[in-house]
Amino acid sequence: MGEKRVARVTDIIAASPVSFDDAIKVGFERATRTLRGITGLKIIEQRIAVDDNQIAEYRVRMEVIFVLEN
């Protein structure tokens, strides 16, 4: 029988002036500095900040799923 595990989900928001993909990478890299045992990400929302009729920033809200240590 497999090992019992419990996971936790934390919401984070990350931003990049480059792209949504880059914002995801920024958020993931930051999450790995604090959280251990990350098993997945779920992108909840994507938004764009506009300044002076130009795209200023790509923003993503994501769930970071990680396994709690025993």
CNS distance restraints for C-alpha pairs under 8 A (distance, minus, plus):
assign (resid   5 and name CA) (resid  67 and name CA) 6.78 0.50 0.50
assign (resid   5 and name CA) (resid  68 and name CA) 7.35 0.50 0.50
assign (resid   6 and name CA) (resid  67 and name CA) 5.81 0.50 0.50
assign (resid   6 and name CA) (resid  68 and name CA) 5.76 0.50 0.50
assign (resid   7 and name CA) (resid  65 and name CA) 6.62 0.50 0.50
assign (resid   7 and name CA) (resid  66 and name CA) 5.39 0.50 0.50
assign (resid   7 and name CA) (resid  67 and name CA) 4.14 0.50 0.50
assign (resid   7 and name CA) (resid  68 and name CA) 5.51 0.50 0.50
assign (resid   8 and name CA) (resid  65 and name CA) 5.79 0.50 0.50
assign (resid   8 and name CA) (resid  66 and name CA) 5.51 0.50 0.50
assign (resid   8 and name CA) (resid  67 and name CA) 6.24 0.50 0.50
assign (resid   8 and name CA) (resid  68 and name CA) 6.64 0.50 0.50
assign (resid   9 and name CA) (resid  63 and name CA) 6.06 0.50 0.50
assign (resid   9 and name CA) (resid  64 and name CA) 5.53 0.50 0.50
assign (resid   9 and name CA) (resid  65 and name CA) 4.60 0.50 0.50
assign (resid   9 and name CA) (resid  66 and name CA) 6.54 0.50 0.50
assign (resid  10 and name CA) (resid  63 and name CA) 5.48 0.50 0.50
assign (resid  10 and name CA) (resid  64 and name CA) 5.24 0.50 0.50
assign (resid  10 and name CA) (resid  65 and name CA) 6.69 0.50 0.50
assign (resid  11 and name CA) (resid  61 and name CA) 6.90 0.50 0.50
assign (resid  11 and name CA) (resid  62 and name CA) 5.59 0.50 0.50
assign (resid  11 and name CA) (resid  63 and name CA) 4.48 0.50 0.50
assign (resid  11 and name CA) (resid  64 and name CA) 6.24 0.50 0.50
assign (resid  12 and name CA) (resid  27 and name CA) 7.22 0.50 0.50
assign (resid  12 and name CA) (resid  61 and name CA) 5.75 0.50 0.50
assign (resid  12 and name CA) (resid  62 and name CA) 5.54 0.50 0.50
assign (resid  12 and name CA) (resid  63 and name CA) 6.43 0.50 0.50
assign (resid  12 and name CA) (resid  64 and name CA) 7.35 0.50 0.50
assign (resid  13 and name CA) (resid  27 and name CA) 6.98 0.50 0.50
assign (resid  13 and name CA) (resid  59 and name CA) 6.94 0.50 0.50
assign (resid  13 and name CA) (resid  60 and name CA) 5.62 0.50 0.50
assign (resid  13 and name CA) (resid  61 and name CA) 4.37 0.50 0.50
assign (resid  13 and name CA) (resid  62 and name CA) 6.37 0.50 0.50
assign (resid  14 and name CA) (resid  23 and name CA) 5.51 0.50 0.50
assign (resid  14 and name CA) (resid  24 and name CA) 6.77 0.50 0.50
assign (resid  14 and name CA) (resid  26 and name CA) 6.44 0.50 0.50
assign (resid  14 and name CA) (resid  27 and name CA) 4.96 0.50 0.50
assign (resid  14 and name CA) (resid  59 and name CA) 5.73 0.50 0.50
assign (resid  14 and name CA) (resid  60 and name CA) 5.53 0.50 0.50
assign (resid  14 and name CA) (resid  61 and name CA) 6.63 0.50 0.50
assign (resid  15 and name CA) (resid  20 and name CA) 7.90 0.50 0.50
assign (resid  15 and name CA) (resid  23 and name CA) 4.77 0.50 0.50
assign (resid  15 and name CA) (resid  24 and name CA) 7.88 0.50 0.50
assign (resid  15 and name CA) (resid  26 and name CA) 7.27 0.50 0.50
assign (resid  15 and name CA) (resid  27 and name CA) 7.68 0.50 0.50
assign (resid  15 and name CA) (resid  57 and name CA) 6.42 0.50 0.50
assign (resid  15 and name CA) (resid  58 and name CA) 5.50 0.50 0.50
assign (resid  15 and name CA) (resid  59 and name CA) 4.34 0.50 0.50
assign (resid  15 and name CA) (resid  60 and name CA) 6.44 0.50 0.50
assign (resid  16 and name CA) (resid  20 and name CA) 7.18 0.50 0.50
assign (resid  16 and name CA) (resid  22 and name CA) 6.13 0.50 0.50
assign (resid  16 and name CA) (resid  23 and name CA) 4.74 0.50 0.50
assign (resid  16 and name CA) (resid  26 and name CA) 7.46 0.50 0.50
assign (resid  16 and name CA) (resid  57 and name CA) 5.55 0.50 0.50
assign (resid  16 and name CA) (resid  58 and name CA) 5.28 0.50 0.50
assign (resid  16 and name CA) (resid  59 and name CA) 6.61 0.50 0.50
assign (resid  17 and name CA) (resid  55 and name CA) 7.96 0.50 0.50
assign (resid  17 and name CA) (resid  56 and name CA) 6.01 0.50 0.50
assign (resid  17 and name CA) (resid  57 and name CA) 4.35 0.50 0.50
assign (resid  17 and name CA) (resid  58 and name CA) 5.90 0.50 0.50
assign (resid  18 and name CA) (resid  22 and name CA) 6.32 0.50 0.50
assign (resid  18 and name CA) (resid  23 and name CA) 7.75 0.50 0.50
assign (resid  18 and name CA) (resid  57 and name CA) 7.27 0.50 0.50
assign (resid  18 and name CA) (resid  58 and name CA) 7.07 0.50 0.50
assign (resid  19 and name CA) (resid  23 and name CA) 6.31 0.50 0.50
assign (resid  19 and name CA) (resid  57 and name CA) 7.82 0.50 0.50
assign (resid  19 and name CA) (resid  58 and name CA) 5.71 0.50 0.50
assign (resid  20 and name CA) (resid  24 and name CA) 6.28 0.50 0.50
assign (resid  20 and name CA) (resid  46 and name CA) 7.43 0.50 0.50
assign (resid  20 and name CA) (resid  58 and name CA) 5.47 0.50 0.50
assign (resid  20 and name CA) (resid  59 and name CA) 6.65 0.50 0.50
assign (resid  20 and name CA) (resid  60 and name CA) 6.81 0.50 0.50
assign (resid  21 and name CA) (resid  25 and name CA) 6.36 0.50 0.50
assign (resid  22 and name CA) (resid  26 and name CA) 6.10 0.50 0.50
assign (resid  23 and name CA) (resid  27 and name CA) 6.19 0.50 0.50
assign (resid  23 and name CA) (resid  58 and name CA) 6.61 0.50 0.50
assign (resid  23 and name CA) (resid  59 and name CA) 6.32 0.50 0.50
assign (resid  23 and name CA) (resid  60 and name CA) 6.43 0.50 0.50
assign (resid  24 and name CA) (resid  28 and name CA) 6.07 0.50 0.50
assign (resid  24 and name CA) (resid  60 and name CA) 6.69 0.50 0.50
assign (resid  25 and name CA) (resid  29 and name CA) 5.95 0.50 0.50
assign (resid  26 and name CA) (resid  30 and name CA) 6.21 0.50 0.50
assign (resid  27 and name CA) (resid  31 and name CA) 6.10 0.50 0.50
assign (resid  28 and name CA) (resid  32 and name CA) 6.24 0.50 0.50
assign (resid  29 and name CA) (resid  33 and name CA) 6.78 0.50 0.50
assign (resid  30 and name CA) (resid  34 and name CA) 7.13 0.50 0.50
assign (resid  31 and name CA) (resid  35 and name CA) 5.73 0.50 0.50
assign (resid  31 and name CA) (resid  64 and name CA) 7.73 0.50 0.50
assign (resid  32 and name CA) (resid  36 and name CA) 6.61 0.50 0.50
assign (resid  32 and name CA) (resid  38 and name CA) 7.47 0.50 0.50
assign (resid  35 and name CA) (resid  66 and name CA) 7.43 0.50 0.50
assign (resid  36 and name CA) (resid  66 and name CA) 6.94 0.50 0.50
assign (resid  36 and name CA) (resid  67 and name CA) 7.70 0.50 0.50
assign (resid  37 and name CA) (resid  66 and name CA) 5.10 0.50 0.50
assign (resid  37 and name CA) (resid  67 and name CA) 5.23 0.50 0.50
assign (resid  37 and name CA) (resid  68 and name CA) 7.27 0.50 0.50
assign (resid  37 and name CA) (resid  69 and name CA) 7.97 0.50 0.50
assign (resid  38 and name CA) (resid  64 and name CA) 7.01 0.50 0.50
assign (resid  38 and name CA) (resid  65 and name CA) 5.74 0.50 0.50
assign (resid  38 and name CA) (resid  66 and name CA) 4.00 0.50 0.50
assign (resid  38 and name CA) (resid  67 and name CA) 6.50 0.50 0.50
assign (resid  39 and name CA) (resid  64 and name CA) 8.00 0.50 0.50
assign (resid  39 and name CA) (resid  65 and name CA) 5.73 0.50 0.50
assign (resid  39 and name CA) (resid  66 and name CA) 5.32 0.50 0.50
assign (resid  39 and name CA) (resid  67 and name CA) 7.06 0.50 0.50
assign (resid  40 and name CA) (resid  64 and name CA) 6.20 0.50 0.50
assign (resid  40 and name CA) (resid  65 and name CA) 5.20 0.50 0.50
assign (resid  40 and name CA) (resid  66 and name CA) 7.09 0.50 0.50
assign (resid  41 and name CA) (resid  62 and name CA) 6.57 0.50 0.50
assign (resid  41 and name CA) (resid  63 and name CA) 5.55 0.50 0.50
assign (resid  41 and name CA) (resid  64 and name CA) 4.77 0.50 0.50
assign (resid  41 and name CA) (resid  65 and name CA) 6.00 0.50 0.50
assign (resid  42 and name CA) (resid  62 and name CA) 5.43 0.50 0.50
assign (resid  42 and name CA) (resid  63 and name CA) 5.05 0.50 0.50
assign (resid  42 and name CA) (resid  64 and name CA) 6.76 0.50 0.50
assign (resid  43 and name CA) (resid  60 and name CA) 6.97 0.50 0.50
assign (resid  43 and name CA) (resid  61 and name CA) 6.20 0.50 0.50
assign (resid  43 and name CA) (resid  62 and name CA) 4.38 0.50 0.50
assign (resid  43 and name CA) (resid  63 and name CA) 6.49 0.50 0.50
assign (resid  44 and name CA) (resid  60 and name CA) 7.48 0.50 0.50
assign (resid  44 and name CA) (resid  61 and name CA) 5.51 0.50 0.50
assign (resid  44 and name CA) (resid  62 and name CA) 5.12 0.50 0.50
assign (resid  44 and name CA) (resid  63 and name CA) 6.95 0.50 0.50
assign (resid  45 and name CA) (resid  60 and name CA) 5.65 0.50 0.50
assign (resid  45 and name CA) (resid  61 and name CA) 5.08 0.50 0.50
assign (resid  45 and name CA) (resid  62 and name CA) 6.94 0.50 0.50
assign (resid  46 and name CA) (resid  58 and name CA) 7.46 0.50 0.50
assign (resid  46 and name CA) (resid  59 and name CA) 5.75 0.50 0.50
assign (resid  46 and name CA) (resid  60 and name CA) 4.57 0.50 0.50
assign (resid  46 and name CA) (resid  61 and name CA) 6.51 0.50 0.50
assign (resid  47 and name CA) (resid  58 and name CA) 6.14 0.50 0.50
assign (resid  47 and name CA) (resid  59 and name CA) 5.08 0.50 0.50
assign (resid  47 and name CA) (resid  60 and name CA) 6.34 0.50 0.50
assign (resid  48 and name CA) (resid  55 and name CA) 6.76 0.50 0.50
assign (resid  48 and name CA) (resid  56 and name CA) 7.43 0.50 0.50
assign (resid  48 and name CA) (resid  57 and name CA) 5.78 0.50 0.50
assign (resid  48 and name CA) (resid  58 and name CA) 4.76 0.50 0.50
assign (resid  48 and name CA) (resid  59 and name CA) 5.96 0.50 0.50
assign (resid  49 and name CA) (resid  55 and name CA) 6.12 0.50 0.50
assign (resid  49 and name CA) (resid  56 and name CA) 5.43 0.50 0.50
assign (resid  49 and name CA) (resid  57 and name CA) 5.03 0.50 0.50
assign (resid  49 and name CA) (resid  58 and name CA) 6.45 0.50 0.50
assign (resid  49 and name CA) (resid  59 and name CA) 7.53 0.50 0.50
assign (resid  50 and name CA) (resid  54 and name CA) 5.46 0.50 0.50
assign (resid  50 and name CA) (resid  55 and name CA) 4.64 0.50 0.50
assign (resid  50 and name CA) (resid  56 and name CA) 5.12 0.50 0.50
assign (resid  50 and name CA) (resid  57 and name CA) 7.07 0.50 0.50
assign (resid  51 and name CA) (resid  55 and name CA) 6.41 0.50 0.50
assign (resid  51 and name CA) (resid  56 and name CA) 5.67 0.50 0.50
